[in-house]
Amino acid sequence: MYRSLLFLVFSLATALVSCGPQEIKFTPSTSEQFRPTYHFTPKTGWMNDPNGLIYMDGEYHLFFQHYPDSTVWGPMHWGHAVSKDLLNWEELPIALFPDSLGYIFSGSAVYDAENSSELGTKENPPMVAIFTFHNSLQEKAGAVDYQTQGLAYSVDKGKTWSKYEANPVLLNPGIRDFRDPKVTQITKANGKKAWLMTLAVKDRVQFYESPNLKDWMLLGEFGQGVGAHGGVWECPELILMKAPNGSQKWVLLVSINPGGPQKGSATQYFIGDFKEGLFTPDDNMIRWLDYGPDNYAGVTWSNLPADQDRNLWIGWMSNWDYAQVVPTSTYRSATTLPREISLFDVDGTLLLKSTPAPELEKLRKATYSISKNESLLPSSAVEILAEVTNDAAFSLTLSNELGEELVISKEMGLVTVDRQKSGKINFNRDFAAAYSAPMSWKAESIRIFLDASSVELFVNEGELVLTAILFPSSPWKKVTLNQGLNSVKIMDLQ
């Protein structure tokens, strides 16, 4: 038998101080019930997909699907927030409003450094947003071509936006679901640069090319009969990544709703090669970026400086099965943690991992240490790190004084987050469930991020991930280590 060593980290001024065993007191949040401490949420109103993620002059821009007039989905705008550190977000005025062409659905943003679009100048190149117009009047009238692609541009680093006067730039060929353009710049075999659009088209993706962001040519498509097809494909992205052996691989992310592994929404991925509009997967296995129920429609930031050398990603932390009825009051939905996505190898098979962005470590406070298997938590915003003993089965329980609990475990090759007794659960018949993911390789560590209404579990720094929202009637105040864990640290997150 072993004795678990539990380190508790919390604030003592601004220094990291080793204090030895002391009484741990829970500090309640001053925010409204369920409002996260360190995840982005809109001040008021509805939010879903992150859009137009772009880095510019020291700031990370986060645009997002937003309906400011209600806490349920409605006419879509692009909300806007910025951060210098991925931790502290300033919500700015709405960037894009619906117009006569339709609601402003999901899309992306790029920095047109060479002014190929001629929407700025060579001295002041534009930031260009590429998004879907959704014409609800045409939809109600029975048309099928009510989604088209449009442009907006900014010449003041994203502060204000103008719509391109000749919108739309890509007409609908007669397909009901024709949306969510993710655009990136690529270098072709002849050495010339071109813009590549990955577009969700009903049950597949299509690839388009443009020299100037305004004139688009169809290159090819992928997905018919491949991958998961329980629902409509959405929010695709094609990313060039480096494999552990140094070779380059293309990774295609595709969100799907419904049809995820836990019902409702989820994001699948394919690893393969891409050439001249043809994506060829290495195999036809179905793989999921996150096996939890509440991570959807995520995309990466564009225009990151070369010295970052990473694929920085964030998702919408909810599920369309119940997103509009969760028991928050002034707002609905949060983003996931920012994560770095990369490839790793398991017995010769490449998989995609999601690692919490290192910036999150700046939220940690000072350290306490105790030596027992049960402890109070310092707040509703904590990070738990633990080593797994010899790849053993493990289990830990988070609970409050009302008997509500969240159980995180691994047994018989399955990693599970169980929210069946996690508090408010009766707003949706499928919400109270245990969510499991298969893990055939060795588990060496776990990392758990808790916030007021969410849990994000990372095994082996993101080789397996489960994200879930939850609504305890009272904050979690106690953690109990049941088996299989050693050298546990708990960080109180500011």
N, C-alpha and C positions, 0 to 999 in steps of 0.2 A: 504494500500500500504506500501511497505517497501523500504528502500534504501539499495542496495547491497553494501557490504564493500569489496573492492578489495585490496588484499595485493600483492605487487610485490617484488619478491626477486631477487637480482642480486649482482654482485661482487663488493666489496669494500675492497681492499687488500684481506686478507684471512679470515677476521672476519665476523660474523653475526651481523650486526649493524642495529638498528631501526632508520630510518632517517626521518620519517614523510613525508608529501606530498612534492614531488619535480617533476620537469619535467622528463619525461621518454624518453630516446633516444634509438633508435634502433641501435645496433651494428652489422654490417654485418659480415658474416663468411668469413674467408680467404681461405676456401676450394673450390674446384671446384664445380660448380653448381650441386645440388642434393646430394652431398657427405654428409652423416650423420656426426654429431658431436660426438654422444655417443652410436651409434650402430656399431657393427663390420662389416667392409667390407674388402675384399681383396684389396691389393694395386693396382693390375691390374688383368684383366681376369675375367672369369666366375666362379660363386659360386652357388651351390644349397644346398642340404641337409646337416645339421650338422651331423657329424659322430664321433664315438669313444670318446664320452665325458667321461673324467675320471679326477679325482682329485689325485694328488700325491705330497706329501711333500710341501704343501703350494701353489701349482700351479693348476689352472684349465686348462686342455688341451681341446682345441676345434679343432677337425679335421673336414674337410668339403669337399664335392664334389667340385672339382676344375678342370678347364681347363685353364692353364696359358697362352695359346697361342692365345686366342680369347675371345671376350665378349659374345659369344654364346656357347651353349653346344657342347662338343666334347669329345675326349678320356679322360675318367675320371681318375683323380689322387685324392689322399688325401692331401689337403692343411692342414696347421698346424699353430695354434696360441696358445699362453699361456697368462694367466693373473693371478695376485695374488689377485685381488679384483673384478673380473667380470666387471670392468669398463675400464681399460686400457689394451689393447691387443697388444702383440708383435707377429707379423707374422714371423714364422720360415721357414726354407727351407722345400720344399715338403717332406712329410713323405713316401708316397707310390706311385710308378709309375706303369703304365700299363706294362704288360709283355706278354709272349707267351700264357698265359692262359686267358688273356683278360684285359679289363678295370677294374679299381678298383671301384666298386659300393659301395653303403652304407653298413654300419655295425656298430659294437660297439667295445669297448675295456674294458678289465677287468684287475685287478691286481691279478695275480695267486700267492697269498701269500705263499701257501704251495708247490709251484712248481709241481703241479699235472701234468702239461704238459711236465715236464722235459726239457723245453726250456730255463731255467735258472739254478740256483743252489739254494739249501736251504739257503745259505748265501746271495744270490742275486737273489731273485725271479723275474720273468719277468713280464712286462706289455705285454698283448697279445691282438692283434687286430683280430677280426673275421669279415670278409667282403665277399661280392659277387664278384666273377670273372664274367665278361660279355664278352664272346668271340664273337666279332662282325663278324669275318670271318665265324664262324659256323652259326651265325644268317643269314648272307647274302646267305649262301649255302642252307638255308631252313631247318636246323636242329631245333629241339625244345628244346634240352637239353644244350643250350649254356650258361646257368647260373649255377655256382657251388659255394660252399663256401670254402674260404681259410683262412689261418692264417698267421700273421706276428708277430714278437716279438721284444721287446726292453729290453736290460739289462742295459741301461743307462738313465732310467726314461723318455723315450720317445724322446730322442734327435736323435737317429738313429734307423733304423728298418731293420730287416732281414726277408725275406720270409721263411716260413717253407718248407723244401726241399721235403716233401711228399705231397704237395698240389695237388689237392684239398682234403679237409678232409670230405666233404659231397657232393657226386655226385648227379646229377639231375636225378630223376626217369622218366623223360619224360614230364616235365611241362614247358610251355613257360615262365611263370613268377614265379621265384623261387629265392627269394632274400631278402636282408635287414635284416640279422640276428641281433637280440638284445639278448645278453647273460647276465645272472645274476647268482649268486650262491645262491642256496636254501638249506635249511635243510629239509630232508625228514622225514617221520613219524618214521622211525627207528633211527633217530638221525644222520644219515650220511649226509655229504654234497655232493651236485652234482651240475653240471652246467646245467642250463636250457636255451635253445635257443627258442625264439619265431621268426618264419620265415613267411614272406608273400608268399603265394602260390596262385597266380591268384586271386580268389574271396573269399579267406579264409586265416586263419593262421594255421600253424602246430607247435606243440611243440615237441622238441627233448631234450634228456638228454644225458649227457656225464660225465664220471668220470675224464676226463683228457683234455678236449677241443679238442681232436683229433678223438675220436671214438664216433659217435653219433647214438642214437637209437630213432626212432619215437615213441612218446607216444600217441598222439592224435591230433585232429584238431577241429576248431571251425569256424563258420561263414557262412556256406552254408545256404542261405535263411534267414539269420538274419542280421539286420542292413541295412545300405545304400549300394547299389550295382550298382551305376551308372557308375563305372569304376573299374580299377584294384586296389586291396588292396596293400598298401605299408607301409614300416617303422613301423611295429608293436612293441609294448612294453607291457609287463605284469608287474605290479607294486603292491606290497603288501602295503596297506595303512591302517591307523587307522581311523575309523568312529568317529563322535562326541560322540557317546555313549560308546566309548572305544573298540568296537569289531573290528576285522580285516576283511577287504574286499580286493578282488583283482580287480584292475582296468586294463582293456585292452584298450590301445590306438591303433587305426588303421587309418592311413592316406589313402585317397582315391582320385583318379584322373582319369577322371572327376567324378562329382557326388556330389560336395559340395553344401551347401545351397545357395551359391551365384554364382553358376556355377564354373566349374574348380575344383581347389584343395581345400581340407579341411581335418580336422582330427576329426573322430568320437571316441566315447568311450563307453565302456560297464562296468558295475559294477556288480560283482557277486562273485562266489566262484571257487576255483581251487584246484583240487586234482588228483594226479597221471595222469596228462596229460589231464584231462577233465575240461574245463571251462564252468560253468553254470551261465548265466546271471540272475540277479534278475527279469528282464523283457525284452521285445523285443522292447522297445522304441528306436528311433534314437536320439542321443544326440551329440552335437558338442562342442568341446573344445573351439573354437573361432568362432563366427558368422561373422567375417569379411572375406573379400575375400583373405587376404594376410598373412596367417599363415599356414605353411605346414611342414610335415615331422619332427616335433620336437621330441626330446628324452631327457632323464634325464642323469645327471652325475652319474657315478658309483664311488665307493670307497670313498664317502664322509666320513669324520670322524664322529664318533658317536655323538659328542657334537653338530653337526649341526642339526641332527634329522629332515631332510626335504627332499622333492623330488624336486630337482632343475632342471629346464627344460629350453630349448631354441629351437626356431624353425627357419625355413627359411621364410623370410618376402617377399614372392612373390607368384605368381600363374602361373601355367604352361600355362594358356590361353594367357599370354602376356609377360612372364618373359624375353624372348629373344629379345623383341622389345622395352622395356622401354627406355626413352631418356637419359640414362646415357652414358658417353663416354669411360672412361678408364677401367671401371669395370662394372659388373652387379650383383646386389643383395646385401642384408644385412641380418643379423640375427635379430630376434625380441629381445626385452628386455629379460634378464634372469628372470624367474618367478618361484615361488614356487607353486606347484599344491597340492591340498588337497581336502578332502571331506567336504561337508556341507549338512545340512538337510533343506528341504522345505516341511513342512506339511507331514512329514514321508517319503519323497522320498529323497534318496541320490543323490547329484549332485556333479560335479567336478568344483572347482574354481581355477583361476590362479591369483596369487597376485604378483605384481612387487617385485623382490628381494629387501630386505631392504638396500643392499649395494648402491642402486641407490640414496638414500637420501644424500650420501656423495657428490653428484654432485651439490647440491643446493648452491646458493650464498646468498648475504645479502638481507634484506627486505625493501621494500617500501610499503606504504599504501596510497590508494586514495579512494574516495567515489563517484564514478559515474559508470554508467552502460556500459561505453565504455572506452577502454584504449588502448594505444600503447603496443606492446610487446617489450621486451628488446633485443631479438635475435630470430634466427630461431630454437633455442633449448630450449624449455620451458616445464615445468610441471604445469598443472592447477589442483587445488583441489577445489571442491565445495560441499557444502551441498545442498540437494534437499529439498525444502520447503514443508513439509507435504505430501511427495510423489506426488507432483504436476507434471503436464506436464512441461517439461523444454526445453529450446532451447538456444544455443549460436552459434555465427557465427564468424569464423576467415576469415579475408579478407586482400587484399593488394590494392595498389593504382591503379591497373589495372582493378579492379572490379571482380577479381576472388575470390571465396569464398568456404569455407568448412563449412557445417552446421551439428551440432551435436544436437540431440533432443530426447525426449521421449514424446509420445502421444498415447493414446488409446492402452496402453499395448505393444507398439513397441518402441524399442530403435533403432535409425537410425543414420548412418554416410552417409552424402550425398556429393559425390565428383563430381557431374555432371558439376559444374562450377569451378573446382579446378585447372585449368591451362592447361597444355599440356595433351590432352585426345585423340587426333585423331590417335594414333598409333595402337589402337585396338577398334573395333566397340562396344565392351561390357564394356570397361573400365569406361566410364562416366555413373555412376549409383548411386542410393541410396540403401544402404545395411541395412536391418532391421533385428532385432532379437526379438522374443517374450519374455516378462518378466512379469509374472503374480504376482510376489511377490513385496514387497515394495522396491522402490529405495530410499536410504537415502543419498548416496554420489556418486560423480563421480570423477575420476582421469584420466587426459588426458596427455599423453606424446606426444609432438610434436618434430620432428626433421626435417631436411631439406626436406625430401621426405617421411615422414610417419606420421601416427597418430595411437596411441594405446589407446583405451578407456576402462577403467575398472569401472564398476558399482559395488558399495558396495565392494570395494577392490578385484574385480575379480570374483564376483558371476556371472557376465555376461561380456563378453569381445568381442570387435570388433577391428580388426587390419586392416589397409588399407595403401597402399602406394599411393602417389600422387606427382604431379610435377608442383607446382606453377611457373609461369614464373618469378615472383618476390617473395621473402619470405613473409610469413604472417607477417603483421605489426600491425594488430588491432584485438582486441577481443571485441565483442558486446554481452552482456547478454540480451537476449530477454524476458525470463520469467522463473519463477520457481526455481531460484538459489539464495542462500544466502551464506554469509561468504566465498567468493571466494578468493583463494590464487593462485598467479602465480609465479612459481619459474624459474629463469633463470638458465639453466643447463650448467655447465662448460664442 
